[in-house]
Amino acid sequence: MDLEAEELQFLSVRDIVRESISIPKRSPKTFYLITLTLVFPLSFAILAHSLFTHPLISQLQNPFISASEASREWTLLLLIQFSYLIFLFAFSLLSTAAVVFTVASLYTSKPVSFSATLAAIPRVFNRLFVTFLWVTLLMVLYNSLLFLSLLLFILLAGADSNSFASSLLLFLSLLLLLSVFLAAHLYITALWHLASVVSVLEPTYGLAAMRKSYQLLKGRTRYAAALVAVYLLLCGLVSAVFSLVVVHGGDYGYGVFTRIFVGGFLVGVLVIVNLVGLLVQSVFYYVCKSFHHQGIDKTALHDHLGGYLGEYVPLKSSIQMENLDV
């Protein structure tokens, strides 16, 4: 579907998702290889790591375990968790870099290939890494504030919970507190995803990319929150079913073949969810740019992408393109 640049600002959430799903059709081989080599390992690791940690956790919960065995199990568990986080972090940034770069190349009519995407990833990865560090700092502050708020709430609840009225008031206060932090979590996640796209497509990254993302989100915060909420809900649902049927399935009478079949199916579903999520954040960047009436300079963007491949040409800010082929 071809859209005029000024029409992008009127896309609904459903239209954004529909437009994102249609993008891989323009270069199916490239997106197939990206999915197979980057998105699939990421999705598989997200679900499968619990298969390795669950037996260790169960063993540690055994009251008869010896101190030496417990020490060995804890060491193995921490090693697996550390390796998982490194793998998750690396493939998350690699997948983001590959998808955003490929989508932008398609928009600028730049030749698209998997080899070109791989060649661009190292420089894109460095920019995304710096942006990720700033987002991590923001998330640390957010989680610290959440922890302190819940701790203060628990202290207040313990001091005054004798009457029904006070208990009801405390319950409503807790709901309000959690609602505020949930909204903040959705906003920070949206800020992170959009800042990641900015880091790839504009000559800025890190804190500057987060500021740019903050500006672009103005007026489209509800759209961003809705998209992030749906994505997190789908990921949570897939993870919950995987944990119930595959990880703990033996306790509920599920056979081996059933668990393997369901596990494979859920990995496939998560691959689709993650790929569409990466495509959506790319399209949403253009929607925000259009909403703020910021022209899409396809020539400048083409040159900027070429810089990742050693073909850098200084950005041209004087040429404003009126059309964006999506």
N, C-alpha and C positions, 0 to 999 in steps of 0.2 A: 504494500500500500504506500503510495506517494503522498506526502503531506507537505503543504506549505509551512514555512517556519512559523508564521503567525498562528497557524491552526493547532500547533502542538500544545499551546497553553490551554486549550479547551478539551484536551483528552481526559476522559474519566479514568478511574482506577482500572476498570475492566478493559478499556481501550489500551491502556499502557501495557497491561499483561498480554493482551491479544497481539499487539504490535511486537512485543518482545519475543513471543513464541514464533513469530513469522521470520525473524532475522536469520536463524540458522539455514533456512531454505536458500539463502543467497550464496552460501558457501558451505554446503553440507559436509564435504570432506574435511575441511579445516575444523569445523565444530565437532565433528565425529572424533577426530584425533585429540582435540582439546579435552573432550569429555572422557575419552578412554584413558588418557595419560595423566590427567590432572584432577578432573571433577570426580571420576569414579574412585580413585584411591582416597581422596578426601572423604567422600561419602561412606565408603567402606570402613575407614578408620573410625569415623564418628560412631558408627553402630557396633563394630566388631570389638572395640577395645574392652567393652564390658564383659565379653566372653573370657578374657584373660584375667581381668581384675576380680570378677565375681567369685571364682573358686578361692582366690587368695583371701578375700574378705571373709568368706565363709570359714576358712581355716583359722583365721585370726580370732573369729568369734567363738571358737571352740574353747571351753573353759579348761580343758585338759591339755592344751598345747604347752610344750615346754618353752623355757625362756630362749634357748638356742634356736628352736624352730620358729618361734615368733619373730626373733631378730632377723632370721633369714627370709621369712615371708614378708616382713616389713620392707626389707631392702629390695626385694624383687618387686614388690608393689610400687614403691617409690620410683624405681628404675623404669618400670613400664609406664607409669603416669608421666614421668618427665619426658620419656621418648615420645609418648603420644602427644603431649603438648607441643613439642618441637615440630613433630610431623604435621600436626594440625595447623600450626602457625605458618609453616613453610608452604604447604600446599594451598592454604587459604589465600595467601598473598600471590602465589604463582597462578592460581586459577583466576583471581581478580585481574591480574596484569594481562593474562592471555585474552580473556573475554573482552575487557574494556578496549584493549589495543585493536583486536580484530573487528569489533563493532565500529570503532571510529574509522578504521581503514575502509570498511565498507561504505560508511557515510561519505567519505571523501573520494571514493572511487579509486582508492589506492590499491594496487595489486595485493591480493590476500592469499597467503599460503601458511601452512603450519610451520615451515622452516623460517619464514620471516618473523612470525610471532615468537618462536623460540629465540631468534637472534635478538629481538627487542626486549625480552623478559629481564635480562640482567640489570639494565639501566632502569627499567620501570620498577623492578623489585626494590632497588635501593631507595627510590622516592617513596614507594608505598611503605617501606620499613620505617622510615623517619616519621611518616604520618601515623603509622600504627603505634609508635612509641608515645606520641602525644596523646593519642586516643586512650592508650593504656593508662597513662597518668591520670587522665580525666576519669576513667573507670575506677581507678584506685581511690580517688577522692570521693566518687559517688558511693562506692561500697563502704568506705569508711564512715561517711555521713549516714548511710542506711543503718550500719551496725550501731553507731552511737545513738541514733534515734530510737531504734528498737530497744536498746539497753535502757535508755531513759524511760521509755514507755513501760517496760517491765517493772522498773523501780517504782514508777508512779502507780501502776496497777496493784503492786503488792502493798503499797501504803494505803490505798483507798479502794477497797472492793467489797465493802460490807453490805451495801444495799443494792437492790435491783436496779435502781436508777443510775447509781454510779457504775455498775457493771455494764449497763446498756450504753452509757456514755463512753466508757472505755472501749467497748466493742466498736462503736461507730467511729471513734477517734482512730482506732487501729485500721479500720477500712479506709478512712480518709488518708491516713498516712501511707498505706500500701498503694492506694490509687495514685497519689502524688509521685511516689517513687516508680511506679510502673510507667506512668506517663514520661517521667524523666529518662527511664531506661529505653523506652521506644525512641525518644528524641535523640539520645546519645547514639543509639544504634544507627538511626537514619543519618545523623551527622557524620558518623564514621564511614558509612557506605558511600555517601555523596562525596566526602572528602577524598576517598580512594579514587573515585573517577576524576575529580579535579586534579589530583596528583599526577595522573597519567596524561590528561588532555590539555592541561594548562602549564605554563612555566612557573609553577609554584607547588610547594609541598610542605608537609609538616604543619606547624602552627598556622602558617599563612593559608594553607589549603583548608584547614578547619574554619578559619574566619570566612573564607570564600564560600564554603559549604553553608555556614550560618546565614550568610546573606542570601544565598540561593533558596534556602528553605523558607524564607519569609513568604507568606501567602500560600505556601504549599505544604505546610506542616501537617495538616490533617491527612492529605494524600499520602505523605511519607509515613505517618503513623499507621495508617490503614495497611499499607503495603508491608511494612515491617511486622505488624501484628499478625497478618496472615501468614507470612513466611515463618515466623517463630512458632506460631500455632501448629503449622503443618510439620515442622521439624520436631516439635515436642510430641505430637501425636504419633509420628512414625517411630520415634525413640521409645515411647511408652509401650506401643504394641510390640516392638522388637524385644524389649525387656521382659514383657509378660509372656510372650509365646516362645521366643528363642532362648533367652538367657535363663528364665525361670520355668520354661515350658515343661521340663521333666517333673517338676513338683506338681504340675496341674494335669499330668497324664498325656501331654502331647508327645507323639512319637518322633523318632529321629527324622524320618523323611518329611513329616509335616513341618518340623522346625527348620529344616534345610530349605524347603520350598518357600515358606513364609519369609525366612531370612533373606533369601535371594530376591524375592519380590520386593521387600521393603528397602533393600539396598538400591534396587532399580528406581523405586519411587523417590528416594532421597536424592539420587543422582539428578532426576528430572527437576525436583524442587530447587536444588542448589544451582543448577544451570539456568533455570528460568529466573531465579533470584539475581544472579549475576547479570543477566540480560536486562532485567527490569531496572536495576540501579544505573545501567548505562543509558537506557532510554529516558529515565526520570531526570537525568542531568540535562538533557536537551529540553525536556518539558519545562524545567525550572528556568533555564536560560531564555526560552521563549516567553515565559510568563513575565519575566523582568525586562522584556524587549531588548535583550542583548543579542546582537547579530551573531550568526554563526559564520565565521570566516573560514570557509572550507579550505581555501588556499593556505592560510596560516596554519590551520590544523594539520593539513597534509605535510607541510614543511616541518612542523613540530614532531609529528610521528616519524618522519624521516630521520630526525636527529637521533632517535633510538637505534637506528640502523647505520649510523655513521654518515648520513646524508643530510646533515643539518644545514638549514638555510634560515637566516634570521627571520623571526616572526614578522609578518606584515599586518599591521593593525589598521591600515587605511582601506583595505578591501573588505567590504561587508557583503556577504552573500545573502540573497533574499530567499533562496529556496534550500530546503534540506531534504534530501532524498532519504526516506526511512523505509 
